[in-house]
Amino acid sequence: MSLEAAPPAPLTRLSSFLYLRPRLVLTLLLVPPLLWLGIVYLGSLFSLLAQSFFYVDDFSGLTVYEPTLRTYGELFTDANLTIILRTVMMAAAVTIVCGVIAFPLAYYMARYAGTKSKAIFYLAVMLPLWSNYLVRVYAWKLILAKEGAISWIFDQLHLGWLLDGVLSIPVIGGPSLSASYIGTAIVFIYIWLPYMILPVEAALERVPRSLLEASADLGAKPRATLRKVIFPLAIPGIAAGSIFTFSLTLGDYIIPNLVGSSRPFIGQVVYGLQGTAGNLPLAAAFAMVPVLVMAGYLTVAKRFGAFDAL
Amino acid sequence: MPSKAAANTSQRMGERPSLSLRAAATFGLLFLNLPLAFILLYAFSTDDRSFTFPPPGLTLKWFAVAWERDDIWQALWLSVRVAMMGTAIALVLGTLAAAAMFRFRFFGKESVTLLILLPIALPGIVTGISLRSAFGVADIPFSYWTIVLGHATFCIVVVYNNVIARLRRSSPALVEASMDLGANSFQTFRHVVLPNIATALLAGGMLAFALSFDEVIVTTFTAGQQQTIPIWILGQLLRPRERPVTNVVAVFVILVTMLPILCAYWLTRDTHDASGSGK
């Protein structure tokens, strides 16, 4: 028995011990992140959900901790429905314009950019995405201001009347671009545009060249190929991008607060209700609106193959 | 289908892009990048009251004024401390999660993926108000740690994405070889796996840092009276005082976040989809 090797080092023994117990290893790995996400995040979400089933007593102004649906009922007043409708319409408009601007850019990236220029395109799309959100909103405040760059350009082109004409349109117009829905929409579009470009580009890149050749061989003009071959294949990407543009617009409260008219969006109402108004139950119920709208949206987007394109 | 994607890039169509396509693509790129140039321009403006374009004159004075302001330094220091702690927590939890998800199949795996992604998939305001209401229920006073709690939660996914993408790309044969040669799993991790994922960890950490440094929506709900740099900027946008100072801070913030992101891009440039997607 003198030939027996020295007993293995403790770490090696522990290693062998664990090797035979993969379940234990999995548990050890997964427990810390799950504890964090489960307690901090899910716990918070449930506490919010619970809040939405309480209500604030009109007379005392205190929260009554009895399960009820009356706070949800308050969402259905005219004023609140208008706010929800306004936000959803804005999200839809922003999503559509983002799609229109993103498609040609993504198409160019996917089809015509070489390896090098594609890297530059990626950076040019990613850098605004990653540079500070507030700073980018602020940049547009400078540009859209009454005395800012856009007015100046219109004046230089002697088109000031055109800008004034657009701003005099009821509802979407206002005293200046930075105090109108047009301004709000421009900033939303600018901020979320990269979220649309990236998935559309990814979808377009997957279109095999042979399909385009086949289409041309069968006599389709480039425009017909675009409409009947390329565009349908890009739909999953567009659906994926629209999830971001739509969801982010629904929840944002800073952009409409800084740029736009004083008519509120869902996010602003939620922020105001939980802060100064101290009506956390109604704020919670309002916060559930984007969650529910997005749940519905995701179901539809899934049918268009959005999840395969992510 | 990466092979097809690659083929698509290399063999480009013989035809040239049409003029209107090129114009539309150029418009998109300018629209995305030009606005940031305005911040830079206005940081030098002599005009401190309005947003007049073009600025009436240029000066370096505002950089000196910003340097002297204590409130800016305090906000900056808080942002740095929060981002470092949030990144550290996210690095540990994100890597553990990535290792578990890469290595094992188990019941409920899809739900775990969803749970990791959810803090970024739901609008920030939902995360923010949830945390706020939980702090209320649990009677937790606002502090440095309440901000960190929120930031670490949405930074986990960035680290997770980077690490799992790298793990999927690395060859399992390396680990097997190491074990065959008699290394235990700790040695294998230290000498084989860790060097392999090091740049992914670095990139994920940098992106998490940049994300935390920029975060404003969740922070407004979890900060109480404390000011991070984005909260400071938000305050300036709502109640402006010395506008060009805000522009100087904005230029600085752009630099602080862009540098780590460029590094992260460079570190993961061969892992196509690794750099964290979406805020």
Chai-1 contact restraints between the chains, C-beta under 6 A:
chainA,res_idxA,chainB,res_idxB,connection_type,confidence,min_distance_angstrom,max_distance_angstrom,comment,restraint_id
A,L11,B,N184,contact,1.0,0.0,6.0,A-B,restraint_1
A,L11,B,F186,contact,1.0,0.0,6.0,A-B,restraint_2
A,T12,B,N184,contact,1.0,0.0,6.0,A-B,restraint_3
A,S15,B,N184,contact,1.0,0.0,6.0,A-B,restraint_4
A,S15,B,S185,contact,1.0,0.0,6.0,A-B,restraint_5
A,S15,B,F186,contact,1.0,0.0,6.0,A-B,restraint_6
A,L26,B,A100,contact,1.0,0.0,6.0,A-B,restraint_7
A,L26,B,F104,contact,1.0,0.0,6.0,A-B,restraint_8
A,L29,B,L96,contact,1.0,0.0,6.0,A-B,restraint_9
A,L29,B,A99,contact,1.0,0.0,6.0,A-B,restraint_10
A,L29,B,A100,contact,1.0,0.0,6.0,A-B,restraint_11
A,L30,B,A100,contact,1.0,0.0,6.0,A-B,restraint_12
A,P32,B,L93,contact,1.0,0.0,6.0,A-B,restraint_13
A,P32,B,L96,contact,1.0,0.0,6.0,A-B,restraint_14
A,P33,B,L93,contact,1.0,0.0,6.0,A-B,restraint_15
A,P33,B,L96,contact,1.0,0.0,6.0,A-B,restraint_16
A,P33,B,A97,contact,1.0,0.0,6.0,A-B,restraint_17
A,W36,B,L93,contact,1.0,0.0,6.0,A-B,restraint_18
A,L37,B,L115,contact,1.0,0.0,6.0,A-B,restraint_19
A,V40,B,L149,contact,1.0,0.0,6.0,A-B,restraint_20
A,V40,B,T153,contact,1.0,0.0,6.0,A-B,restraint_21
A,Y41,B,P119,contact,1.0,0.0,6.0,A-B,restraint_22
A,Y41,B,T153,contact,1.0,0.0,6.0,A-B,restraint_23
A,G43,B,A134,contact,1.0,0.0,6.0,A-B,restraint_24
A,S44,B,S130,contact,1.0,0.0,6.0,A-B,restraint_25
A,S44,B,L131,contact,1.0,0.0,6.0,A-B,restraint_26
A,S44,B,A134,contact,1.0,0.0,6.0,A-B,restraint_27
A,L45,B,S130,contact,1.0,0.0,6.0,A-B,restraint_28
A,S47,B,S133,contact,1.0,0.0,6.0,A-B,restraint_29
A,S47,B,A134,contact,1.0,0.0,6.0,A-B,restraint_30
A,S47,B,V137,contact,1.0,0.0,6.0,A-B,restraint_31
A,L48,B,S130,contact,1.0,0.0,6.0,A-B,restraint_32
A,L48,B,S133,contact,1.0,0.0,6.0,A-B,restraint_33
A,Q51,B,S133,contact,1.0,0.0,6.0,A-B,restraint_34
A,I101,B,G28,contact,1.0,0.0,6.0,A-B,restraint_35
A,P104,B,L21,contact,1.0,0.0,6.0,A-B,restraint_36
A,P104,B,A24,contact,1.0,0.0,6.0,A-B,restraint_37
A,P104,B,A25,contact,1.0,0.0,6.0,A-B,restraint_38
A,L105,B,A25,contact,1.0,0.0,6.0,A-B,restraint_39
A,L105,B,G28,contact,1.0,0.0,6.0,A-B,restraint_40
A,Y108,B,L21,contact,1.0,0.0,6.0,A-B,restraint_41
A,Y108,B,A25,contact,1.0,0.0,6.0,A-B,restraint_42
A,Y112,B,P17,contact,1.0,0.0,6.0,A-B,restraint_43
A,A124,B,L29,contact,1.0,0.0,6.0,A-B,restraint_44
A,A124,B,N33,contact,1.0,0.0,6.0,A-B,restraint_45
A,P128,B,L32,contact,1.0,0.0,6.0,A-B,restraint_46
A,W130,B,I261,contact,1.0,0.0,6.0,A-B,restraint_47
A,S131,B,I254,contact,1.0,0.0,6.0,A-B,restraint_48
A,S131,B,T257,contact,1.0,0.0,6.0,A-B,restraint_49
A,S131,B,M258,contact,1.0,0.0,6.0,A-B,restraint_50
A,N132,B,D214,contact,1.0,0.0,6.0,A-B,restraint_51
A,N132,B,V253,contact,1.0,0.0,6.0,A-B,restraint_52
A,N132,B,T257,contact,1.0,0.0,6.0,A-B,restraint_53
A,L134,B,V216,contact,1.0,0.0,6.0,A-B,restraint_54
A,L134,B,P230,contact,1.0,0.0,6.0,A-B,restraint_55
A,L134,B,I233,contact,1.0,0.0,6.0,A-B,restraint_56
A,V135,B,A250,contact,1.0,0.0,6.0,A-B,restraint_57
A,V135,B,V253,contact,1.0,0.0,6.0,A-B,restraint_58
A,V135,B,I254,contact,1.0,0.0,6.0,A-B,restraint_59
A,A139,B,P35,contact,1.0,0.0,6.0,A-B,restraint_60
A,A139,B,L36,contact,1.0,0.0,6.0,A-B,restraint_61
A,A139,B,F38,contact,1.0,0.0,6.0,A-B,restraint_62
A,A139,B,I39,contact,1.0,0.0,6.0,A-B,restraint_63
A,L142,B,F38,contact,1.0,0.0,6.0,A-B,restraint_64
A,L142,B,Y42,contact,1.0,0.0,6.0,A-B,restraint_65
A,L142,B,F51,contact,1.0,0.0,6.0,A-B,restraint_66
A,I143,B,F38,contact,1.0,0.0,6.0,A-B,restraint_67
A,A145,B,F51,contact,1.0,0.0,6.0,A-B,restraint_68
A,E147,B,S50,contact,1.0,0.0,6.0,A-B,restraint_69
A,E147,B,F51,contact,1.0,0.0,6.0,A-B,restraint_70
A,E147,B,T52,contact,1.0,0.0,6.0,A-B,restraint_71
A,G148,B,F51,contact,1.0,0.0,6.0,A-B,restraint_72
A,G148,B,F53,contact,1.0,0.0,6.0,A-B,restraint_73
A,A149,B,F53,contact,1.0,0.0,6.0,A-B,restraint_74
A,W152,B,F53,contact,1.0,0.0,6.0,A-B,restraint_75
A,E205,B,A5,contact,1.0,0.0,6.0,A-B,restraint_76
A,E205,B,N8,contact,1.0,0.0,6.0,A-B,restraint_77
A,R206,B,M1,contact,1.0,0.0,6.0,A-B,restraint_78
A,P208,B,K4,contact,1.0,0.0,6.0,A-B,restraint_79
A,R209,B,N8,contact,1.0,0.0,6.0,A-B,restraint_80
A,S247,B,P123,contact,1.0,0.0,6.0,A-B,restraint_81
A,G251,B,P123,contact,1.0,0.0,6.0,A-B,restraint_82
A,G251,B,I125,contact,1.0,0.0,6.0,A-B,restraint_83
A,L258,B,L237,contact,1.0,0.0,6.0,A-B,restraint_84
A,G267,B,I125,contact,1.0,0.0,6.0,A-B,restraint_85
A,V270,B,I125,contact,1.0,0.0,6.0,A-B,restraint_86
A,Q274,B,I129,contact,1.0,0.0,6.0,A-B,restraint_87
A,L280,B,S133,contact,1.0,0.0,6.0,A-B,restraint_88
A,A287,B,V126,contact,1.0,0.0,6.0,A-B,restraint_89
A,A287,B,I129,contact,1.0,0.0,6.0,A-B,restraint_90
A,P290,B,P123,contact,1.0,0.0,6.0,A-B,restraint_91
